[in-house]
Amino acid sequence: MSAVTDTVRVAPAANPVSQSIRDSMVVAKRNLIRMSRIPEMIIYGLIQPIMFVVLFTYVFGGSMQIGNSTSAADYKNFLMAGIFAQTVTFATASSGAGIADDMHKGLIDRFRSLPMARGAVLTGRTLADSVQTALTLVVLAVVALLVGWRVGSDGSTNAAKVLAAFGLLLLLGYAFTWIGALIGMSVRTPEAATSSGLIWLFPVTFISNAFVDTSHMTPWLRHIAEWNPFSATVQASRVLFANPGQSTSDAWPMQHPVWASLIYSILILVVFRTLAVRKYRSATA
């Protein structure tokens, strides 16, 4: 008996951080494989932002005043940062609907019964959605270039700044997917998740500097728009892209948009990830 006991070794406990990362990657892989087997999810996700680019560019271009200019080319360059930001945030609705669908089918309960990190299911899902969002941004950037969008040609930007702008956009999108995750865990059906996800997204994206110059808004609405986290990322992107329409407001987020974008995105990510994981622990299908 003692010989047998001597040969038994208790396996060391897994490092919680490494286990969480490993489990999250497994779930992310599962979701990416699922997306690849349903290509219409990606195709339809691309159609909407492309329609926005074409419609806003050719319908509103030339009728919008950016600063003192009504040039269609200026509005085209002004617009794209807003379209990019809108695209990454609208992915929130599909993320929430996907999680609500998993809840409705009982998949979340099956995951919860497995010996895996508690936040891995939601982290894996949000990471997979971020990969899809990044793919959408790449396609959208190509479409934008085709319709005439250009980054600053005056030497005030470079490849590193352009990549930093896309990094801020993806960070904002990833932070917002955690809002979608919380919504998806809180409703009963995917349809409800989609509807509730879009209801708050429209005011967030349109009461901002994404599509119009905030200097033309009434004072109370302009203050809301300038302190909107969405506006900070749009402004940061315009600065890094060296596109026209950079706000001259005295509001701190407009004066320090890159820092404001980082702070807002990280704060949203920390708060809503904590709430979503807590909801996940107690949720039932």
ABEGO torsion letter per residue (X at the ends): XAAAAAABBBBBBBBAAAAAAAAAAAAAAAAAAAAAABAAAAAAAAAAAAAAAAAAAAAABGABBBEABABAAAAAAAAAAAAAAAAAAAAAAAAAAAAAAAAAAGAAAAAAABBBBAAAAAAAAAAAAAAAAAAAAAAAAAAAAAAGBBBBAAGABBAAAAAAAAAAAAAAAAAAAAAAAAAAAABABAAAAAAAAAAAAAAAAABBAAABBAAABBAAAAAAAAABAAAAAAAAAAAAAGBBGBBABABAAAABAAAAAAAAAAAAAAAAAAAAAAAAAABBX
